[in-house]
Amino acid sequence: FGGGSPFESFFGDGGGRSGGGRRQRKGSNLRIKLKLNLEEIANGVEKKIKVNRLVRAEGVTFKTCTTCQGTGQLRKVVNTMLGQMVSATTCPSCDGSGQIVDKRPAGVDSSGLVSKEEVISVKIPAGVSDGLQLSMGGKGNEAPGGGAPGDLLILIEEQEDKHLKRDGNNLIYDLYISFIDAALGTSVEVPAVGSKVKIKIDPGTQSGKVLRLRGKGLPGLNGGPPGD
């Protein structure tokens, strides 16, 4: 979701590299499920959710990694028939950051991080669907010793509605009427999202007939056409 939206697409590991081969480590992502009812999906909604994030603890100090001497890489020289070849691998001690924890208070993990509960406001756009994943950049776990935090990945879980069945952006309602009403015609109210709509049943209507109320379904995501 571009164009200034708080949601951004997430691809790849997000780990950038700085000079000297040191990798700017990125924090890990957080994944949550968010349940929404049909009315919330139709109108969009802002939710306040509690998440437990890993953040850099106060009082933690870092020092240069002694394994790689702060370069973030281990280099190995191999003699071959074609001469010497140099290979570089990420330092396993610091995971490429070039720093390791020096001092840490009690309750802080070996990366200098501590779990903290935070309340995050999430704006869900109208028209989302079950299984859609949204991403809030920078709302995941923080990175040890610096670097950008990870992302918060939000998986949409749609709750089943009592009356309306979803088919894409269209909504389907099964209306049961008597034989007399079908033969002579009638007017009835049917449920829509957050309201009711009055429709006319023509005389002689057969079982299985589909009546379409255009534009009365769910809105399209990002301004797309609405369903029926």
C-alpha positions in Angstrom: 0.0 0.0 0.0 1.9 3.0 -1.2 1.0 6.7 -1.6 1.7 7.7 2.0 -0.3 4.9 3.6 1.0 3.5 6.9 1.1 0.1 5.3 4.0 -0.8 3.2 4.8 -4.0 1.2 7.4 -6.2 2.7 9.8 -8.1 0.6 13.3 -9.7 1.3 15.2 -9.6 4.6 15.6 -5.8 4.7 19.3 -6.1 5.7 21.3 -3.2 4.3 25.1 -3.1 4.1 27.4 -0.3 5.2 31.1 0.4 4.4 33.7 -2.2 5.2 31.4 -5.2 4.7 29.6 -4.7 8.0 25.9 -5.6 7.7 23.3 -3.2 9.2 21.2 -5.7 11.0 17.5 -5.4 10.9 15.2 -6.4 13.7 12.9 -9.4 13.3 9.3 -9.1 12.2 6.2 -9.5 14.4 3.1 -11.4 13.1 -0.4 -11.0 14.5 -3.9 -12.0 13.4 -6.6 -9.4 13.4 -10.3 -10.5 13.4 -12.8 -8.2 11.6 -16.5 -8.4 11.1 -18.2 -7.6 7.9 -19.2 -4.0 8.9 -15.6 -3.2 9.9 -14.4 -4.5 6.5 -17.1 -2.5 4.7 -16.3 0.8 6.4 -12.6 0.5 7.4 -11.7 0.6 11.0 -9.0 1.8 13.4 -8.0 -0.8 16.0 -5.8 -0.4 19.1 -3.9 -3.6 19.6 -1.4 -4.8 22.2 1.9 -6.3 21.0 4.9 -7.5 22.9 8.0 -6.1 21.1 11.6 -6.7 21.7 13.3 -3.4 22.4 16.8 -2.4 23.3 17.1 -2.4 27.1 18.4 0.5 29.1 21.8 0.1 30.6 23.1 -2.3 27.9 26.5 -1.5 26.5 28.2 -2.9 23.4 31.7 -3.6 22.4 33.6 -4.4 19.2 33.2 -8.1 18.2 36.5 -9.8 19.0 35.9 -12.6 16.5 35.7 -10.4 13.4 37.3 -7.2 14.9 34.3 -5.2 14.1 34.2 -5.9 10.3 31.1 -8.2 10.5 32.8 -10.8 8.3 35.3 -13.6 8.5 37.7 -14.0 5.6 39.4 -17.2 4.6 42.2 -17.5 2.1 42.4 -20.8 0.1 45.3 -21.7 -2.2 44.2 -23.2 -5.5 45.8 -24.0 -8.8 44.7 -20.6 -10.0 46.2 -18.8 -7.1 44.8 -17.6 -3.8 41.0 -17.2 -3.5 39.5 -15.2 -0.7 36.0 -16.0 0.6 34.0 -14.0 3.1 31.2 -15.2 5.4 29.0 -13.4 8.0 30.5 -13.5 11.4 28.6 -16.0 13.6 29.4 -14.2 16.8 27.8 -10.9 16.0 25.6 -11.9 13.0 27.4 -9.3 10.8 26.8 -6.3 13.0 30.4 -6.0 14.2 29.3 -5.5 17.8 28.4 -7.8 20.7 26.9 -7.1 24.1 29.4 -6.0 26.8 27.2 -5.5 29.8 23.5 -6.2 30.3 21.1 -5.9 33.3 19.3 -8.9 34.7 16.4 -10.1 32.6 17.9 -8.9 29.3 18.7 -11.5 26.6 22.1 -12.1 25.0 21.3 -9.6 22.3 20.6 -6.8 24.7 16.8 -6.8 24.1 13.9 -7.0 26.5 10.2 -7.7 25.9 7.9 -4.7 26.3 4.1 -4.5 25.8 3.0 -1.6 23.6 -0.4 -0.4 22.3 -0.3 0.3 18.6 -3.0 2.0 16.6 -3.7 0.2 13.3 -5.8 1.7 10.5 -7.4 -0.9 8.3 -8.6 0.3 4.9 -12.1 -0.6 3.7 -12.4 -3.6 1.4 -9.8 -5.9 2.9 -10.4 -9.7 2.6 -9.7 -12.8 4.7 -6.0 -13.9 4.4 -4.8 -10.5 3.3 -1.5 -9.5 5.0 -0.7 -5.8 5.7 2.6 -4.5 6.9 3.4 -1.6 9.2 7.1 -0.7 8.7 9.2 -0.2 11.8 6.7 -1.6 14.3 8.4 -5.0 14.8 11.2 -6.0 17.0 14.2 -3.7 17.4 17.7 -4.7 16.2 20.5 -5.4 18.7 23.1 -2.7 18.8 21.4 -0.4 16.3 19.8 -0.8 12.8 16.3 -0.5 11.7 13.5 -2.3 13.6 11.5 -5.0 11.9 7.9 -4.8 10.6 4.5 -5.6 12.1 2.8 -8.1 9.8 -1.0 -8.1 10.2 -3.0 -11.1 8.9 -6.7 -10.3 8.3 -9.1 -12.9 9.6 -12.7 -12.3 8.5 -15.5 -13.4 10.9 -18.5 -15.1 9.3 -21.6 -13.0 9.2 -25.0 -14.4 10.4 -26.9 -13.4 7.3 -24.6 -12.4 4.4 -22.2 -14.6 2.6 -19.2 -12.9 0.8 -18.2 -13.7 -2.8 -15.3 -11.3 -3.6 -16.8 -7.9 -3.1 -20.4 -9.2 -3.7 -22.7 -10.1 -0.8 -25.2 -12.9 -1.1 -28.4 -13.3 0.9 -30.7 -16.2 0.7 -34.3 -14.9 1.0 -37.1 -17.4 1.8 -40.6 -16.4 0.9 -44.0 -18.1 0.8 -45.5 -19.6 -2.3 -48.3 -17.0 -2.2 -45.8 -14.1 -2.0 -43.9 -15.5 -4.9 -47.1 -15.9 -6.9 -48.7 -12.6 -6.2 -45.5 -10.4 -5.5 -44.6 -8.5 -2.4 -42.1 -6.0 -0.9 -39.6 -7.2 1.8 -36.6 -5.8 3.6 -33.3 -7.6 3.3 -30.1 -7.0 5.4 -27.2 -5.1 4.0 -24.0 -4.0 5.7 -25.1 -1.9 8.7 -28.6 -1.4 7.4 -31.6 -2.9 5.6 -32.7 -2.5 2.0 -36.3 -2.7 0.8 -36.8 -4.7 -2.5 -39.8 -5.6 -4.6 -40.6 -9.2 -5.5 -42.4 -9.3 -8.8 -45.5 -11.6 -9.3 -44.6 -15.0 -10.6 -41.0 -15.0 -9.2 -39.5 -18.5 -9.5 -37.3 -20.2 -6.8 -33.6 -19.6 -7.5 -34.1 -16.2 -9.2 -31.2 -13.8 -8.4 -32.1 -10.1 -7.7 -29.0 -7.8 -8.0 -28.7 -4.6 -6.1 -25.8 -2.8 -7.8 -23.3 -1.1 -5.6 -24.8 -2.4 -2.4 -21.9 -4.9 -1.7 -18.5 -4.2 -0.2 -16.2 -1.4 -1.4 -13.2 -2.1 -3.6 -9.8 -2.0 -1.9 -7.9 1.2 -2.6 -10.9 2.8 -4.3 -11.8 -0.1 -6.6 -15.4 -0.5 -7.8 -17.9 -1.8 -5.2 -19.6 -5.1 -5.3 -23.3 -5.8 -5.6 
